[in-house]
Amino acid sequence: MSSPSSLVEYLSTTHIGEKGQVTIPKQYRDALGIKAGAPFAVLRIGNGLILMPEQTRFQKLCDAIAATLEQAGITEVDLQATLQQARERVFARRYPQLLRRNSNRSQAKRRR
């Protein structure tokens, strides 16, 4: 038996309004918990388009990352152990002038 998230079915047709807006029927919005203003990813596949709620796309990305890490044998503890070094590398790349300034201050304090 397939889960609802892996089920592919033809739902209905809709029309594109004058401003390019597409209406998703209420029964499907309700079933998926889609509210007005919800962000959607628009994927082009050949001559077709797939509309996917951003939350769904984000969840699929998270699931793929988790599966990859699990397959590689990397645990949450392993990831947390690298956070300090990762922060330092990002800081050095993003704020090199600030890093140099802090380094110069540290050297001046040590000389005193």
Secondary structure, 3 states (H helix, E strand, C coil): CCCHHHCCCCCCCCCECCCCCECCCHHHHHHHCCCCCCCEEEEEECCEEEEEEHHHHHHHHHHHHHHHHHHCCCCHHHHHHCHHHHHHHHHHHHCHHHHHHHHHHHHHHHHC
